[in-house]
Amino acid sequence: MAMAQRSPAAGAGGQWEGEVAQPEDGGDRESLCETLRLLQIDVGWDSPQPCPAGSERWCSRNVLRKQRHWERIVMAKKKKRKQEKERRKAKPAEDKGATPHQSKRVLKATARERLLAAKEAAPRLCIDLSMSSRMTKKETSRLAAQIRRLYGSNKRAGKPFWICLTGFVIGSPIYQECVRMNDGFSGYLMDTTPESYLDLFPVERIVYLTPDSENALRDVDPHKVYVLGGLVDETIQKERSLQQAQGHALQTARLPIAEYMVRNANARNYHSETLAINQVCDALVTYCATRSWPEALKAAVPPGKGYVLREPAT
């Protein structure tokens, strides 16, 4: 039988190799066991998990920190869900008497009915695209985006116009950009034609909207055809659209910006009454809904144009 050997480093009072040092009394034994337990670190946890019940002293500080952080996240999510639930409960009370929520299918069908009704009785809003070939590719893309926004605003309006794109040639740059930027363009409820508006409508019914006109638009006549030049802001030259309208002896008008708005001081000292075609459409549909030019101009004229509504007279 192999005998236990003394360690070479052990003196006379040394102990046999392989033996565990024994404390001299019971108190030291308990103290040593407690020290060994505290030195144990659980390194097997990769994510914050709760420590076993009643044994938090066995978890490292890093684990405890992660656990507390996770608990705070859980509590925050619970609080958010509770607030959202209370908000949903309170909303029906706030909306009592309001129009009930309608599905997208119903809203789409309603908008379609309004547009088809506008085709029969509403005024025409015609976008003249005969000059779009003079624009750069970037300007053409911007014009296509304005047409998309114009159609969207008109479709949502309670009293929409019937939209007509004239001088709209299939295969032209503006046609390609309109199709590229909107997959549903072919389904738009509006008229598109390569013909000129001069060949489609009687001259006495046409009102050419241009910021250079001397005549402020006072009202919207459902029997008129309102024409907008299909050009982006960068390409508009002074009185270009006005000269074109006068060359055909057309009636002209401008939005009544000067009558209801004043110049606002700004860092660039910039002021312009020239709006994008979708902004003009916003003004027209808002006026038809409210019969108020201040409300219409407030909705359509962006602050960057340098104009604000005139203060009401006291």
WOMO-V225830 format. One record per backbone hydrogen bond with DSSP energy under -1.0 kcal/mol. NH is the residue of the N-H (numbers start at 1). CO is the residue of the C=O. E is the energy in kcal/mol with one decimal. If there is no record, write none. Layout:
nh:co:e
NH:CO:E
NH:CO:E
This chain:
nh:co:e
10:7:-1.6
14:11:-1.6
17:5:-2.4
19:16:-1.8
29:25:-1.4
30:26:-2.0
31:27:-2.0
32:28:-2.3
33:29:-2.1
34:30:-2.3
35:31:-2.0
36:32:-2.2
37:33:-2.0
38:34:-2.1
39:35:-1.5
55:52:-2.1
58:55:-1.9
59:56:-1.8
64:60:-2.2
65:61:-2.5
66:62:-2.2
67:63:-2.4
68:64:-2.5
69:65:-2.3
70:66:-2.5
71:67:-2.3
72:68:-2.1
73:69:-1.9
74:70:-2.4
75:71:-2.4
76:72:-2.3
77:73:-2.2
78:74:-2.2
79:75:-2.3
80:76:-2.3
81:77:-2.5
82:78:-2.1
83:79:-2.3
84:80:-2.5
85:81:-2.1
86:82:-2.2
87:83:-2.3
88:84:-2.2
89:85:-1.8
90:86:-2.0
91:87:-1.8
94:90:-1.6
95:91:-2.5
98:95:-2.6
107:103:-2.4
108:104:-2.6
109:105:-2.1
110:106:-2.5
111:107:-2.5
112:108:-2.1
113:109:-2.1
114:110:-2.2
115:111:-2.3
116:112:-2.4
117:113:-2.1
118:114:-2.2
119:115:-1.5
121:117:-1.7
122:118:-1.4
124:224:-1.5
125:162:-2.4
126:226:-3.3
127:164:-2.8
128:228:-3.0
129:166:-2.4
132:129:-1.3
134:131:-1.5
135:132:-1.6
140:136:-2.5
141:137:-2.2
142:138:-1.9
143:139:-2.3
144:140:-2.3
145:141:-2.0
146:142:-2.0
147:143:-2.2
148:144:-1.9
149:145:-2.2
150:146:-2.7
151:147:-2.4
152:148:-2.0
153:149:-2.6
154:150:-2.4
155:151:-2.4
156:152:-1.7
162:123:-1.9
164:125:-2.0
165:191:-3.0
166:127:-2.0
167:195:-2.0
168:193:-2.6
172:169:-2.0
176:172:-2.5
177:173:-2.2
178:174:-2.1
179:175:-2.1
180:176:-2.3
181:177:-2.3
185:182:-1.5
187:184:-1.5
188:185:-1.8
190:188:-1.4
191:163:-2.3
193:165:-2.5
199:196:-1.2
201:197:-2.0
205:202:-1.5
206:203:-1.1
207:225:-2.8
208:251:-3.2
209:227:-2.7
210:253:-2.4
213:210:-1.6
217:254:-3.2
224:221:-1.9
225:205:-2.8
226:124:-2.8
227:207:-2.5
228:126:-3.1
230:128:-3.0
231:229:-2.0
235:232:-1.2
236:233:-1.1
240:237:-2.1
243:239:-2.4
244:240:-1.7
245:241:-2.1
246:242:-2.7
247:243:-1.9
249:246:-1.6
250:245:-2.3
253:208:-2.0
254:215:-2.2
257:255:-2.6
260:256:-1.1
261:257:-2.3
262:308:-2.9
264:306:-2.9
272:305:-2.1
280:276:-2.0
281:277:-1.9
282:278:-2.0
283:279:-2.0
284:280:-2.2
285:281:-2.7
286:282:-2.0
287:283:-2.1
288:284:-2.3
289:285:-1.4
290:286:-2.4
291:287:-3.6
296:292:-2.0
297:293:-3.0
298:294:-2.2
299:295:-1.6
300:296:-1.2
301:297:-2.7
305:302:-1.9
306:303:-2.0
308:262:-2.4
310:260:-2.8
